[in-house]
Amino acid sequence: MTIDWYAFLVVFVVALVGAGVLVTLYALGLRLLVAAGRPPVVPPAEFPDAITVLTPKQAAKAEKKAAKAAKKVALSPAQQTLVLALAYACFGLCGACVLAAVALLVFG
């Protein structure tokens, strides 16, 4: 049995670059969402077996903090719309990267 090391290297480099591009696009999309004044606020989950459980007071404080951060946007409405469109474009590219990888695995 022989191992084609060149093919192994190609797969390794492509996977590494693809993961880097995907993570970069997602991080840029999140950053642009925050810059546009729409920080992703996810209500905290409460699990009975969790080490720490947020109290309603802590959850309200987190939501208040997110609302305050959303009000601090220094962009004009047109700039906010542009930045929001760029954020959605980044997320769309993330989805396209994932779909391309799946298509490559299935059909390649």
C-alpha positions in Angstrom: 0.0 0.0 0.0 1.3 3.4 -0.9 0.2 6.8 0.3 -0.1 9.7 -2.2 1.4 12.4 0.1 0.8 15.2 -2.5 -2.9 14.5 -2.5 -2.9 14.4 1.3 -1.2 17.7 1.4 -3.6 19.3 -1.1 -6.6 18.1 0.9 -5.1 19.4 4.1 -4.3 22.8 2.7 -7.7 23.2 1.1 -9.5 22.2 4.3 -7.4 24.6 6.3 -7.9 27.5 4.0 -11.7 26.7 3.7 -12.1 26.6 7.5 -10.2 29.9 7.8 -12.3 31.6 5.1 -15.6 30.3 6.7 -14.6 31.5 10.2 -13.4 34.9 8.9 -16.6 35.5 6.9 -18.8 34.6 9.9 -16.8 36.8 12.3 -16.9 39.7 9.8 -20.7 39.2 9.4 -21.2 39.3 13.2 -19.0 42.4 13.5 -20.9 44.2 10.8 -24.2 43.3 12.5 -23.1 44.9 15.7 -21.8 47.9 13.8 -25.2 48.3 12.1 -26.9 48.4 15.5 -28.4 45.0 15.5 -26.4 42.9 17.9 -27.6 39.3 18.0 -29.3 39.0 21.4 -30.1 35.4 22.4 -32.1 34.9 25.5 -30.0 32.9 28.0 -31.0 29.3 28.3 -31.7 27.9 31.7 -30.8 24.3 32.4 -31.7 22.7 35.7 -28.4 20.9 35.9 -26.3 23.9 34.9 -23.6 25.2 37.2 -24.9 28.8 36.9 -28.4 29.7 36.2 -29.2 33.3 35.3 -31.8 35.0 37.4 -34.5 37.1 35.8 -32.7 40.2 37.1 -29.5 39.2 35.4 -31.3 38.4 32.1 -33.1 41.8 32.2 -29.7 43.5 32.8 -28.2 41.7 29.8 -31.1 42.7 27.5 -30.8 46.3 28.8 -27.1 46.3 28.0 -27.8 45.1 24.5 -30.4 47.7 23.9 -28.0 50.4 25.1 -25.3 49.1 22.8 -27.8 49.2 19.9 -28.5 52.9 20.6 -24.9 53.9 20.4 -24.6 53.5 16.6 -22.6 56.3 15.1 -23.7 55.6 11.5 -26.3 57.4 9.4 -29.4 55.3 8.4 -28.0 54.9 4.9 -24.7 53.6 6.3 -26.5 51.3 8.7 -28.4 49.8 5.7 -25.2 49.3 3.7 -23.4 47.7 6.7 -26.4 45.5 7.3 -26.5 44.4 3.7 -22.8 43.6 3.9 -23.3 41.5 7.0 -26.1 39.5 5.3 -23.8 39.1 2.3 -21.1 37.7 4.6 -23.6 35.2 6.0 -24.7 34.3 2.5 -21.2 33.6 1.5 -20.8 31.4 4.5 -23.8 29.4 3.4 -22.5 29.2 -0.1 -19.1 27.9 1.2 -20.8 25.2 3.2 -23.1 24.2 0.3 -20.1 24.1 -2.1 -18.2 21.8 0.3 -21.1 19.5 0.6 -21.6 19.4 -3.2 -17.9 18.7 -3.6 -18.1 15.8 -1.1 -21.3 14.3 -2.6 -20.6 14.8 -6.4 -16.7 15.1 -6.4 
